[in-house]
Amino acid sequence: MTIKTLLEIQNLKTYFDVRGGVLKAVDNVSLTIKSGETLGLVGESGCGKSVTGASIMRLVPIPPGRTAGGKILFEGIDILKLPESEMRKVRGNKISMIFQEPMTSLNPVFTVGDQVAEVIRLHEKLSQQETRERVIETFRLVRIPAPESRIKEYPHQMSGGMRQRVMIAMALACHPKLMIADEPSTALDVTIQAQILDLMNQLKEETGASILFITHDLGVIAEMAQRVAVMYAGKIMEGADVDTLFSEPKHPYTMGLMSSIPILGIGKNQRRLSTIPGVVPSLFKLPKGCLFHDRCSVSLKECDQSEPPMIDLGNSHFVRCHKYV
Amino acid sequence: MSLWARIASPEDRHPFFDQIEKLFKNRTGLVGLIIIIVFSLAAIFAPLISPHDPNENSLYDQLKPPVWNLEGSTKNLLGTDDLGRDMLSRLIYGARVSLTLGIVSVGIAFLCGSLLGAIAGYRKGWPDNLIMRLMDIILAFPHILLAIVIVAYLGPGLRNAMMAIGIINIPRFARIVRASVMDEYEKDYVTAAKAVGSSNRRIIFNAIFPNCLAPIIVQASLGFGAAILDAAGLSFLGLGAQPPLSEWGAMIAQGRAMILRAWWVMTFPGIAILLAVLGFNLLGDGLRDALDPRLRD
Protein backbone atom coordinates (compact mmCIF):
# COMPACT_ATOMS: atom_id res chain seq x y z
CA MET A 1 0.00 0.00 0.00
CA THR A 2 1.38 3.34 -0.91
CA ILE A 3 0.58 6.29 1.28
CA LYS A 4 -0.20 9.45 -0.59
CA THR A 5 2.42 12.15 -0.59
CA LEU A 6 0.85 15.34 0.74
CA LEU A 7 3.68 17.82 0.50
CA GLU A 8 6.79 17.57 -1.55
CA ILE A 9 9.50 20.21 -1.35
CA GLN A 10 12.00 19.99 -4.16
CA ASN A 11 15.31 21.86 -4.01
CA LEU A 12 13.80 24.83 -2.21
CA LYS A 13 16.04 27.87 -2.01
CA THR A 14 14.97 30.77 0.15
CA TYR A 15 17.53 33.55 0.11
CA PHE A 16 17.66 36.89 1.85
CA ASP A 17 19.25 39.84 0.10
CA VAL A 18 20.86 41.84 2.84
CA ARG A 19 23.62 44.38 3.05
CA GLY A 20 26.84 42.45 2.73
CA GLY A 21 25.55 39.71 0.50
CA VAL A 22 23.03 36.96 0.09
CA LEU A 23 21.97 34.89 3.07
CA LYS A 24 21.16 31.39 1.95
CA ALA A 25 18.80 30.59 4.80
CA VAL A 26 17.32 27.59 3.01
CA ASP A 27 19.53 26.05 0.34
CA ASN A 28 18.47 23.13 -1.80
CA VAL A 29 16.15 21.63 0.74
CA SER A 30 14.03 18.67 -0.32
CA LEU A 31 11.47 17.13 1.98
CA THR A 32 8.38 14.99 1.63
CA ILE A 33 5.51 14.64 4.04
CA LYS A 34 3.01 11.83 3.59
CA SER A 35 -0.60 11.98 4.60
CA GLY A 36 -1.06 11.48 8.31
CA GLU A 37 2.66 11.62 8.98
CA THR A 38 4.64 13.86 11.29
CA LEU A 39 7.92 15.02 9.91
CA GLY A 40 10.31 16.42 12.48
CA LEU A 41 12.69 19.12 11.35
CA VAL A 42 15.53 19.55 13.84
CA GLY A 43 18.46 21.89 13.96
CA GLU A 44 20.20 24.55 15.96
CA SER A 45 19.02 28.16 16.13
CA GLY A 46 19.40 29.92 12.83
CA CYS A 47 19.81 26.77 10.74
CA GLY A 48 16.85 27.72 8.54
CA LYS A 49 14.21 25.41 9.93
CA SER A 50 11.72 28.19 10.69
CA VAL A 51 12.35 29.81 7.31
CA THR A 52 11.53 26.47 5.69
CA GLY A 53 8.21 26.47 7.53
CA ALA A 54 7.52 30.09 6.62
CA SER A 55 8.40 29.36 2.97
CA ILE A 56 5.69 26.70 2.76
CA MET A 57 3.17 29.28 4.00
CA ARG A 58 4.79 31.94 1.82
CA LEU A 59 5.16 34.12 4.90
CA VAL A 60 8.78 35.04 4.28
CA PRO A 61 8.84 38.83 3.97
CA ILE A 62 9.66 39.89 0.42
CA PRO A 63 12.00 41.83 0.26
CA PRO A 64 14.52 41.05 1.78
CA GLY A 65 13.54 37.42 1.30
CA ARG A 66 13.03 35.71 -2.04
CA THR A 67 12.51 32.26 -3.36
CA ALA A 68 15.53 31.62 -5.54
CA GLY A 69 14.40 28.27 -6.80
CA GLY A 70 12.66 25.02 -6.15
CA LYS A 71 9.12 23.80 -5.94
CA ILE A 72 6.70 23.18 -3.12
CA LEU A 73 4.11 20.70 -4.33
CA PHE A 74 1.07 20.53 -2.09
CA GLU A 75 -1.40 17.91 -3.30
CA GLY A 76 0.45 18.08 -6.60
CA ILE A 77 0.12 21.86 -7.04
CA ASP A 78 3.16 24.11 -6.85
CA ILE A 79 2.06 26.62 -4.22
CA LEU A 80 5.01 28.88 -4.95
CA LYS A 81 3.31 29.69 -8.27
CA LEU A 82 -0.14 30.39 -6.84
CA PRO A 83 -1.32 34.01 -7.01
CA GLU A 84 -1.56 35.70 -3.61
CA SER A 85 -5.37 35.56 -3.58
CA GLU A 86 -5.32 31.78 -4.11
CA MET A 87 -2.58 31.41 -1.52
CA ARG A 88 -4.79 33.16 1.05
CA LYS A 89 -7.34 30.38 0.57
CA VAL A 90 -4.67 27.81 1.35
CA ARG A 91 -3.39 29.51 4.49
CA GLY A 92 -5.31 28.58 7.59
CA ASN A 93 -7.59 26.38 5.51
CA LYS A 94 -5.48 23.61 3.99
CA ILE A 95 -2.17 24.44 5.64
CA SER A 96 -2.14 26.10 9.02
CA MET A 97 0.54 27.15 11.39
CA ILE A 98 1.12 26.98 15.12
CA PHE A 99 3.59 29.49 16.46
CA GLN A 100 6.17 29.40 19.17
CA GLU A 101 4.92 32.25 21.30
CA PRO A 102 1.31 31.82 22.42
CA MET A 103 1.79 34.96 24.56
CA THR A 104 2.18 37.30 21.61
CA SER A 105 0.62 35.41 18.71
CA LEU A 106 -2.92 36.18 19.81
CA ASN A 107 -4.37 39.61 19.21
CA PRO A 108 -4.71 41.26 22.64
CA VAL A 109 -7.87 43.25 21.85
CA PHE A 110 -10.17 40.46 20.72
CA THR A 111 -11.66 37.54 22.64
CA VAL A 112 -10.15 34.16 21.86
CA GLY A 113 -13.51 32.94 20.57
CA ASP A 114 -13.61 35.82 18.09
CA GLN A 115 -10.14 34.99 16.88
CA VAL A 116 -11.00 31.38 16.17
CA ALA A 117 -14.28 32.48 14.57
CA GLU A 118 -12.32 34.85 12.32
CA VAL A 119 -10.44 31.90 10.79
CA ILE A 120 -13.71 30.10 10.08
CA ARG A 121 -15.29 33.27 8.67
CA LEU A 122 -12.35 33.74 6.31
CA HIS A 123 -12.67 30.32 4.74
CA GLU A 124 -16.20 29.07 5.13
CA LYS A 125 -19.63 30.58 4.76
CA LEU A 126 -21.39 29.65 7.96
CA SER A 127 -24.10 31.46 9.86
CA GLN A 128 -23.18 33.20 13.08
CA GLN A 129 -24.73 30.41 15.12
CA GLU A 130 -22.94 27.69 13.16
CA THR A 131 -19.65 29.56 13.50
CA ARG A 132 -20.12 29.78 17.25
CA GLU A 133 -20.89 26.09 17.45
CA ARG A 134 -17.83 25.26 15.38
CA VAL A 135 -15.66 27.42 17.68
CA ILE A 136 -16.99 25.64 20.76
CA GLU A 137 -16.53 22.28 19.08
CA THR A 138 -12.93 23.16 18.20
CA PHE A 139 -12.28 24.31 21.78
CA ARG A 140 -13.59 20.94 22.98
CA LEU A 141 -11.31 19.22 20.50
CA VAL A 142 -8.26 20.88 22.03
CA ARG A 143 -9.53 20.04 25.52
CA ILE A 144 -10.24 23.52 26.76
CA PRO A 145 -12.57 23.10 29.72
CA ALA A 146 -15.88 25.00 29.79
CA PRO A 147 -15.58 26.24 26.18
CA GLU A 148 -18.88 28.17 26.31
CA SER A 149 -17.48 30.60 28.85
CA ARG A 150 -13.84 30.42 27.73
CA ILE A 151 -14.63 31.78 24.27
CA LYS A 152 -15.50 35.11 25.86
CA GLU A 153 -12.10 35.54 27.47
CA TYR A 154 -9.27 37.74 26.31
CA PRO A 155 -5.79 36.31 25.77
CA HIS A 156 -4.38 38.05 28.85
CA GLN A 157 -6.88 36.21 31.02
CA MET A 158 -5.53 32.82 29.97
CA SER A 159 -2.46 30.85 30.96
CA GLY A 160 0.29 30.03 28.48
CA GLY A 161 -0.87 26.46 28.02
CA MET A 162 -4.47 27.56 27.39
CA ARG A 163 -3.31 30.15 24.89
CA GLN A 164 -1.32 27.55 23.02
CA ARG A 165 -4.47 25.42 22.93
CA VAL A 166 -6.30 28.39 21.44
CA MET A 167 -3.55 28.71 18.83
CA ILE A 168 -3.96 25.03 18.01
CA ALA A 169 -7.73 25.53 17.86
CA MET A 170 -7.17 28.36 15.35
CA ALA A 171 -4.95 26.06 13.32
CA LEU A 172 -7.50 23.25 13.40
CA ALA A 173 -10.66 25.29 12.91
CA CYS A 174 -10.92 24.62 9.17
CA HIS A 175 -9.71 21.00 9.24
CA PRO A 176 -6.35 21.54 7.53
CA LYS A 177 -4.44 18.78 5.74
CA LEU A 178 -1.11 19.99 7.06
CA MET A 179 -0.11 21.81 10.22
CA ILE A 180 3.23 23.50 10.51
CA ALA A 181 4.19 23.64 14.15
CA ASP A 182 7.12 25.98 14.69
CA GLU A 183 8.49 25.11 18.13
CA PRO A 184 4.97 24.95 19.59
CA SER A 185 6.12 23.80 23.02
CA THR A 186 9.36 25.70 23.49
CA ALA A 187 7.85 28.68 25.30
CA LEU A 188 5.91 26.53 27.76
CA ASP A 189 7.09 24.94 30.95
CA VAL A 190 7.80 21.24 30.96
CA THR A 191 4.54 19.83 32.32
CA ILE A 192 2.46 21.97 29.97
CA GLN A 193 4.84 21.08 27.17
CA ALA A 194 4.07 17.39 27.70
CA GLN A 195 0.34 18.10 27.71
CA ILE A 196 0.50 20.07 24.48
CA LEU A 197 2.60 17.40 22.74
CA ASP A 198 0.21 14.66 23.89
CA LEU A 199 -2.68 16.74 22.63
CA MET A 200 -1.07 17.24 19.24
CA ASN A 201 -0.43 13.51 18.90
CA GLN A 202 -4.04 12.75 19.78
CA LEU A 203 -5.33 15.40 17.40
CA LYS A 204 -3.21 14.00 14.61
CA GLU A 205 -4.86 10.62 15.14
CA GLU A 206 -8.33 12.17 15.30
CA THR A 207 -8.07 14.53 12.37
CA GLY A 208 -5.60 12.68 10.16
CA ALA A 209 -3.68 15.89 9.49
CA SER A 210 0.00 15.74 8.70
CA ILE A 211 2.37 17.78 10.83
CA LEU A 212 5.64 19.44 10.03
CA PHE A 213 7.14 19.70 13.48
CA ILE A 214 9.96 22.21 13.75
CA THR A 215 12.04 22.05 16.90
CA HIS A 216 15.55 22.08 18.30
CA ASP A 217 14.64 19.45 20.89
CA LEU A 218 15.55 15.89 19.92
CA GLY A 219 13.59 14.53 22.86
CA VAL A 220 10.42 16.14 21.53
CA ILE A 221 11.13 14.79 18.05
CA ALA A 222 11.47 11.24 19.37
CA GLU A 223 8.02 11.56 20.87
CA MET A 224 6.29 13.26 17.96
CA ALA A 225 7.73 12.35 14.60
CA GLN A 226 7.69 9.36 12.30
CA ARG A 227 10.38 10.77 10.05
CA VAL A 228 13.13 13.21 10.93
CA ALA A 229 15.23 15.60 8.90
CA VAL A 230 18.31 17.16 10.46
CA MET A 231 19.11 20.62 9.19
CA TYR A 232 22.41 22.48 9.44
CA ALA A 233 23.24 25.93 8.03
CA GLY A 234 20.38 25.86 5.55
CA LYS A 235 20.89 22.33 4.28
CA ILE A 236 19.42 18.95 5.15
CA MET A 237 22.23 16.79 6.55
CA GLU A 238 20.40 13.60 7.26
CA GLY A 239 16.92 12.23 6.89
CA ALA A 240 15.51 8.95 8.17
CA ASP A 241 12.75 7.21 10.05
CA VAL A 242 12.75 8.23 13.64
CA ASP A 243 13.82 4.81 14.92
CA THR A 244 16.63 4.53 12.38
CA LEU A 245 17.88 8.00 13.14
CA PHE A 246 18.02 7.47 16.85
CA SER A 247 19.43 3.94 16.73
CA GLU A 248 21.97 4.42 13.98
CA PRO A 249 22.66 8.04 13.20
CA LYS A 250 25.09 8.28 10.29
CA HIS A 251 26.04 11.92 9.95
CA PRO A 252 28.74 13.13 12.37
CA TYR A 253 26.55 16.15 13.13
CA THR A 254 23.57 13.98 14.07
CA MET A 255 25.85 11.79 16.17
CA GLY A 256 27.18 14.88 17.88
CA LEU A 257 23.65 16.07 18.62
CA MET A 258 22.70 12.69 20.05
CA SER A 259 25.67 12.54 22.37
CA SER A 260 24.94 16.11 23.53
CA ILE A 261 21.71 14.97 25.18
CA PRO A 262 22.36 14.88 28.93
CA ILE A 263 21.89 11.52 30.61
CA LEU A 264 20.48 11.58 34.11
CA GLY A 265 21.62 9.28 36.88
CA ILE A 266 24.86 7.95 38.33
CA GLY A 267 26.95 4.98 37.45
CA LYS A 268 28.93 3.98 34.45
CA ASN A 269 26.76 6.13 32.18
CA GLN A 270 27.85 9.25 33.98
CA ARG A 271 30.27 11.42 32.08
CA ARG A 272 30.86 15.03 31.22
CA LEU A 273 28.24 16.28 28.80
CA SER A 274 29.81 16.06 25.38
CA THR A 275 29.45 18.97 23.03
CA ILE A 276 30.08 19.71 19.39
CA PRO A 277 33.14 21.98 19.23
CA GLY A 278 32.81 25.36 17.55
CA VAL A 279 29.65 27.24 16.61
CA VAL A 280 27.20 27.26 13.71
CA PRO A 281 28.97 29.08 10.87
CA SER A 282 27.71 32.53 9.94
CA LEU A 283 25.56 32.29 6.85
CA PHE A 284 27.75 35.05 5.43
CA LYS A 285 30.94 33.00 5.75
CA LEU A 286 29.99 29.45 4.99
CA PRO A 287 32.97 27.12 4.87
CA LYS A 288 34.05 25.66 1.56
CA GLY A 289 33.23 22.03 0.98
CA CYS A 290 31.11 20.33 3.59
CA LEU A 291 29.43 22.95 5.78
CA PHE A 292 30.24 20.92 8.86
CA HIS A 293 33.84 19.95 8.17
CA ASP A 294 35.54 22.40 10.54
CA ARG A 295 33.53 21.11 13.50
CA CYS A 296 33.59 17.50 12.43
CA SER A 297 35.58 14.95 14.45
CA VAL A 298 36.05 12.54 11.55
CA SER A 299 36.60 14.90 8.64
CA LEU A 300 38.42 13.47 5.65
CA LYS A 301 40.70 15.37 3.33
CA GLU A 302 38.06 15.88 0.61
CA CYS A 303 35.69 17.41 3.17
CA ASP A 304 37.06 20.95 2.81
CA GLN A 305 37.28 20.55 -0.95
CA SER A 306 33.88 19.57 -2.25
CA GLU A 307 30.41 19.48 -0.91
CA PRO A 308 29.20 15.95 -0.31
CA PRO A 309 26.13 14.80 -2.24
CA MET A 310 23.03 13.38 -0.62
CA ILE A 311 23.66 9.66 -0.33
CA ASP A 312 20.90 7.08 -0.22
CA LEU A 313 21.76 4.41 2.34
CA GLY A 314 18.62 2.44 1.58
CA ASN A 315 15.58 2.03 3.79
CA SER A 316 14.81 5.70 3.02
CA HIS A 317 17.80 6.84 5.01
CA PHE A 318 19.67 9.75 3.44
CA VAL A 319 22.86 11.38 4.57
CA ARG A 320 25.03 14.19 3.22
CA CYS A 321 28.55 13.07 4.13
CA HIS A 322 31.74 12.01 2.33
CA LYS A 323 32.22 9.05 4.66
CA TYR A 324 29.53 7.09 2.91
CA VAL A 325 30.41 7.82 -0.70
CA MET B 1 0.33 44.95 42.42
CA SER B 2 -1.46 44.46 39.13
CA LEU B 3 -0.81 40.73 39.19
CA TRP B 4 -2.37 40.35 42.61
CA ALA B 5 -5.27 42.55 41.70
CA ARG B 6 -5.94 40.36 38.68
CA ILE B 7 -5.83 37.15 40.67
CA ALA B 8 -7.82 38.60 43.50
CA SER B 9 -10.57 40.15 41.41
CA PRO B 10 -13.68 37.95 41.51
CA GLU B 11 -14.34 38.27 37.82
CA ASP B 12 -12.04 39.43 35.11
CA ARG B 13 -13.26 42.63 33.60
CA HIS B 14 -12.67 43.95 30.16
CA PRO B 15 -9.50 46.08 30.26
CA PHE B 16 -11.59 48.96 28.93
CA PHE B 17 -13.25 49.34 32.33
CA ASP B 18 -9.89 49.45 34.07
CA GLN B 19 -8.97 52.35 31.85
CA ILE B 20 -12.23 54.17 32.50
CA GLU B 21 -11.67 53.68 36.20
CA LYS B 22 -8.16 55.04 35.83
CA LEU B 23 -9.50 58.06 34.00
CA PHE B 24 -11.89 58.76 36.86
CA LYS B 25 -9.10 58.43 39.41
CA ASN B 26 -7.06 60.96 37.49
CA ARG B 27 -8.19 64.39 38.74
CA THR B 28 -7.26 66.47 35.71
CA GLY B 29 -8.88 64.04 33.34
CA LEU B 30 -12.02 64.03 35.41
CA VAL B 31 -12.17 67.85 35.51
CA GLY B 32 -11.77 67.90 31.73
CA LEU B 33 -14.49 65.33 31.31
CA ILE B 34 -16.87 67.31 33.54
CA ILE B 35 -16.24 70.55 31.62
CA ILE B 36 -16.92 68.75 28.34
CA ILE B 37 -20.08 67.11 29.66
CA VAL B 38 -21.38 70.51 30.86
CA PHE B 39 -20.69 72.06 27.46
CA SER B 40 -22.23 69.10 25.66
CA LEU B 41 -25.39 69.25 27.74
CA ALA B 42 -25.62 72.98 27.11
CA ALA B 43 -25.27 72.35 23.39
CA ILE B 44 -27.83 69.55 23.28
CA PHE B 45 -30.44 71.31 25.40
CA ALA B 46 -29.73 74.84 24.13
CA PRO B 47 -33.36 75.61 23.17
CA LEU B 48 -34.55 74.52 26.62
CA ILE B 49 -32.05 76.26 28.85
CA SER B 50 -31.21 79.49 27.07
CA PRO B 51 -33.32 82.33 28.44
CA HIS B 52 -33.74 84.15 25.12
CA ASP B 53 -33.59 83.60 21.39
CA PRO B 54 -29.89 84.07 20.55
CA ASN B 55 -30.71 86.18 17.52
CA GLU B 56 -33.47 88.29 19.05
CA ASN B 57 -32.60 91.99 18.79
CA SER B 58 -33.76 94.38 21.42
CA LEU B 59 -33.10 98.04 20.77
CA TYR B 60 -33.88 99.00 24.36
CA ASP B 61 -31.40 96.54 25.87
CA GLN B 62 -28.25 97.41 23.90
CA LEU B 63 -24.94 96.75 25.69
CA LYS B 64 -26.46 95.93 29.05
CA PRO B 65 -23.75 94.90 31.53
CA PRO B 66 -23.89 91.55 33.40
CA VAL B 67 -26.20 91.13 36.36
CA TRP B 68 -23.63 91.90 39.09
CA ASN B 69 -23.04 95.32 37.61
CA LEU B 70 -25.21 98.15 39.03
CA GLU B 71 -26.85 98.75 35.66
CA GLY B 72 -27.36 95.06 34.97
CA SER B 73 -30.62 93.20 35.31
CA THR B 74 -31.68 89.60 35.89
CA LYS B 75 -33.28 89.65 32.45
CA ASN B 76 -29.84 89.31 30.81
CA LEU B 77 -27.58 87.49 33.26
CA LEU B 78 -24.39 88.06 31.27
CA GLY B 79 -25.50 91.29 29.65
CA THR B 80 -26.25 91.99 26.01
CA ASP B 81 -24.26 92.88 22.92
CA ASP B 82 -24.53 95.96 20.73
CA LEU B 83 -27.73 94.69 19.12
CA GLY B 84 -29.29 93.90 22.47
CA ARG B 85 -28.94 90.13 22.00
CA ASP B 86 -28.67 88.11 25.19
CA MET B 87 -25.01 87.09 25.78
CA LEU B 88 -25.79 83.97 27.78
CA SER B 89 -28.13 82.59 25.11
CA ARG B 90 -25.62 83.32 22.41
CA LEU B 91 -22.88 81.55 24.37
CA ILE B 92 -25.08 78.49 24.90
CA TYR B 93 -25.91 78.30 21.20
CA GLY B 94 -22.25 78.93 20.46
CA ALA B 95 -21.43 75.66 22.25
CA ARG B 96 -23.53 73.88 19.64
CA VAL B 97 -21.55 75.40 16.82
CA SER B 98 -18.19 74.74 18.45
CA LEU B 99 -18.91 71.12 19.32
CA THR B 100 -20.37 70.30 15.91
CA LEU B 101 -17.37 71.87 14.33
CA GLY B 102 -15.04 69.91 16.56
CA ILE B 103 -16.76 66.63 15.73
CA VAL B 104 -16.80 67.27 11.98
CA SER B 105 -13.25 68.56 11.61
CA VAL B 106 -11.69 66.00 13.96
CA GLY B 107 -13.79 63.38 12.16
CA ILE B 108 -12.36 64.40 8.79
CA ALA B 109 -8.82 64.46 10.17
CA PHE B 110 -9.30 61.16 11.99
CA LEU B 111 -10.71 59.26 9.02
CA CYS B 112 -8.34 60.59 6.35
CA GLY B 113 -5.33 60.63 8.67
CA SER B 114 -5.89 57.10 9.95
CA LEU B 115 -6.39 55.74 6.47
CA LEU B 116 -3.31 57.43 5.04
CA GLY B 117 -1.20 56.64 8.10
CA ALA B 118 -2.26 52.99 8.11
CA ILE B 119 -1.43 52.57 4.43
CA ALA B 120 1.91 54.31 4.88
CA GLY B 121 2.82 52.25 7.92
CA TYR B 122 1.73 48.93 6.46
CA ARG B 123 2.93 49.26 2.89
CA LYS B 124 6.16 51.09 3.62
CA GLY B 125 8.29 51.80 0.51
CA TRP B 126 7.04 54.33 -2.02
CA PRO B 127 3.45 54.69 -0.71
CA ASP B 128 4.91 55.57 2.67
CA ASN B 129 7.28 58.08 1.10
CA LEU B 130 4.59 59.67 -1.04
CA ILE B 131 2.05 59.99 1.77
CA MET B 132 4.44 61.16 4.45
CA ARG B 133 6.15 63.75 2.23
CA LEU B 134 2.72 65.11 1.41
CA MET B 135 2.03 65.28 5.14
CA ASP B 136 5.36 67.05 5.65
CA ILE B 137 4.35 69.63 3.07
CA ILE B 138 1.08 70.28 4.89
CA LEU B 139 2.96 70.55 8.18
CA ALA B 140 5.47 72.97 6.66
CA PHE B 141 2.75 75.59 6.27
CA PRO B 142 1.96 77.70 9.30
CA HIS B 143 -1.13 76.07 10.71
CA ILE B 144 -3.69 78.86 10.52
CA LEU B 145 -2.26 80.24 7.29
CA LEU B 146 -3.01 77.03 5.43
CA ALA B 147 -6.53 77.05 6.82
CA ILE B 148 -6.94 80.62 5.59
CA VAL B 149 -5.72 79.62 2.13
CA ILE B 150 -8.14 76.71 1.97
CA VAL B 151 -11.08 78.81 3.16
CA ALA B 152 -10.13 81.58 0.75
CA TYR B 153 -10.24 79.02 -2.04
CA LEU B 154 -13.47 77.34 -0.95
CA GLY B 155 -15.16 80.56 0.17
CA PRO B 156 -15.86 81.73 3.73
CA GLY B 157 -18.45 79.98 5.84
CA LEU B 158 -18.62 77.57 8.73
CA ARG B 159 -18.80 74.44 6.55
CA ASN B 160 -15.68 75.29 4.61
CA ALA B 161 -13.92 76.32 7.82
CA MET B 162 -14.63 72.87 9.25
CA MET B 163 -13.22 71.22 6.15
CA ALA B 164 -10.14 73.42 6.20
CA ILE B 165 -9.46 72.61 9.85
CA GLY B 166 -10.03 68.94 9.15
CA ILE B 167 -7.53 68.99 6.31
CA ILE B 168 -4.79 70.79 8.22
CA ASN B 169 -5.11 68.25 11.05
CA ILE B 170 -4.76 65.18 8.83
CA PRO B 171 -0.95 64.97 9.23
CA ARG B 172 -1.18 64.75 13.03
CA PHE B 173 -3.30 61.63 12.81
CA ALA B 174 -1.42 60.20 9.85
CA ARG B 175 1.89 60.41 11.71
CA ILE B 176 0.61 58.82 14.90
CA VAL B 177 -1.23 56.04 13.08
CA ARG B 178 1.76 55.33 10.87
CA ALA B 179 4.08 55.04 13.85
CA SER B 180 1.68 52.80 15.78
CA VAL B 181 0.99 50.59 12.77
CA MET B 182 4.73 50.15 12.16
CA ASP B 183 5.13 49.27 15.80
CA GLU B 184 2.31 46.75 15.79
CA TYR B 185 3.35 45.31 12.43
CA GLU B 186 6.32 43.60 14.04
CA LYS B 187 4.16 41.76 16.54
CA ASP B 188 3.58 38.04 16.24
CA TYR B 189 -0.18 38.28 16.01
CA VAL B 190 0.17 40.02 12.65
CA THR B 191 2.12 37.06 11.25
CA ALA B 192 -0.48 34.80 12.84
CA ALA B 193 -3.24 36.77 11.09
CA LYS B 194 -1.43 36.31 7.78
CA ALA B 195 -1.00 32.62 8.49
CA VAL B 196 -4.75 32.09 8.75
CA GLY B 197 -5.32 33.70 5.38
CA SER B 198 -6.40 37.28 6.21
CA SER B 199 -6.13 39.80 3.41
CA ASN B 200 -3.94 42.85 3.83
CA ARG B 201 -6.97 45.08 4.30
CA ARG B 202 -8.32 42.83 7.03
CA ILE B 203 -4.95 42.71 8.75
CA ILE B 204 -4.64 46.50 8.80
CA PHE B 205 -8.15 47.39 9.84
CA ASN B 206 -9.32 44.37 11.82
CA ALA B 207 -6.13 43.22 13.48
CA ILE B 208 -3.69 46.12 13.72
CA PHE B 209 -5.88 49.22 13.88
CA PRO B 210 -7.79 48.33 17.08
CA ASN B 211 -4.41 47.95 18.77
CA CYS B 212 -3.40 51.48 17.75
CA LEU B 213 -6.50 53.20 19.13
CA ALA B 214 -5.06 54.44 22.43
CA PRO B 215 -2.77 57.16 21.03
CA ILE B 216 -5.37 58.07 18.39
CA ILE B 217 -8.07 58.64 21.00
CA VAL B 218 -5.70 60.90 22.94
CA GLN B 219 -4.88 62.80 19.78
CA ALA B 220 -8.56 63.13 18.90
CA SER B 221 -9.30 64.66 22.29
CA LEU B 222 -6.42 67.13 22.05
CA GLY B 223 -7.31 67.81 18.42
CA PHE B 224 -10.86 68.70 19.43
CA GLY B 225 -9.58 71.59 21.53
CA ALA B 226 -7.22 72.71 18.80
CA ALA B 227 -10.02 72.58 16.22
CA ILE B 228 -12.27 74.78 18.35
CA LEU B 229 -9.43 77.24 18.75
CA ASP B 230 -8.63 77.26 15.03
CA ALA B 231 -12.27 77.71 14.13
CA ALA B 232 -12.56 80.61 16.55
CA GLY B 233 -9.50 82.11 14.88
CA LEU B 234 -11.00 81.76 11.41
CA SER B 235 -14.31 83.17 12.56
CA PHE B 236 -12.49 86.05 14.21
CA LEU B 237 -10.95 86.82 10.84
CA GLY B 238 -14.39 86.69 9.27
CA LEU B 239 -13.66 83.49 7.35
CA GLY B 240 -15.61 81.08 9.52
CA ALA B 241 -19.07 81.45 10.94
CA GLN B 242 -21.00 84.27 9.32
CA PRO B 243 -23.33 86.60 11.24
CA PRO B 244 -25.84 86.25 12.76
CA LEU B 245 -24.68 82.73 13.72
CA SER B 246 -23.51 82.82 17.32
CA GLU B 247 -20.01 81.44 17.15
CA TRP B 248 -17.58 82.29 19.92
CA GLY B 249 -14.77 83.49 17.65
CA ALA B 250 -17.15 85.61 15.63
CA MET B 251 -18.55 87.06 18.86
CA ILE B 252 -15.06 88.10 19.95
CA ALA B 253 -14.44 89.74 16.60
CA GLN B 254 -17.70 91.59 16.86
CA GLY B 255 -17.08 92.77 20.43
CA ARG B 256 -13.49 93.81 19.71
CA ALA B 257 -14.47 97.39 18.79
CA MET B 258 -16.17 98.05 22.10
CA ILE B 259 -13.74 96.40 24.48
CA LEU B 260 -13.38 99.65 26.45
CA ARG B 261 -17.07 100.46 26.67
CA ALA B 262 -18.49 96.96 27.05
CA TRP B 263 -15.82 94.45 28.12
CA TRP B 264 -18.29 91.61 28.56
CA VAL B 265 -19.16 91.33 24.86
CA MET B 266 -15.67 90.10 24.08
CA THR B 267 -14.60 88.57 27.39
CA PHE B 268 -17.31 85.95 27.89
CA PRO B 269 -16.89 84.20 24.52
CA GLY B 270 -13.16 84.26 25.23
CA ILE B 271 -13.71 82.50 28.54
CA ALA B 272 -16.01 80.01 26.83
CA ILE B 273 -13.29 79.14 24.31
CA LEU B 274 -10.73 78.93 27.06
CA LEU B 275 -12.84 76.54 29.12
CA ALA B 276 -13.81 74.32 26.20
CA VAL B 277 -10.24 73.99 24.93
CA LEU B 278 -8.96 73.49 28.47
CA GLY B 279 -11.56 70.77 29.01
CA PHE B 280 -10.49 68.84 25.94
CA ASN B 281 -6.81 69.23 26.73
CA LEU B 282 -7.26 68.05 30.30
CA LEU B 283 -9.29 65.10 29.08
CA GLY B 284 -6.62 64.35 26.50
CA ASP B 285 -3.91 64.35 29.16
CA GLY B 286 -6.05 62.19 31.42
CA LEU B 287 -6.69 59.73 28.61
CA ARG B 288 -3.00 59.60 27.82
CA ASP B 289 -2.25 58.68 31.41
CA ALA B 290 -5.03 56.12 31.46
CA LEU B 291 -4.23 54.51 28.13
CA ASP B 292 -0.45 54.66 27.94
CA PRO B 293 0.86 51.21 28.81
CA ARG B 294 4.18 52.65 29.94
CA LEU B 295 2.45 54.68 32.66
CA ARG B 296 0.52 51.68 33.98
CA ASP B 297 1.40 50.58 37.45
Interface residues (C-beta under 8 A of the other chain):
Chain A: M57 L59 R88 K89 V90 R91 G92 N93 S96 M97 F99 E101 T104 S105 L106 N107 P108 V109 F110 E118 V119 L122 H123 E153 Y154 H156 Q157 M167 M170
Chain B: D12 H14 P15 K187 D188 Y189 T191 A192 A193 K194 A195 V196 G197 S198 S199 R202 N206 A207 P210 N211
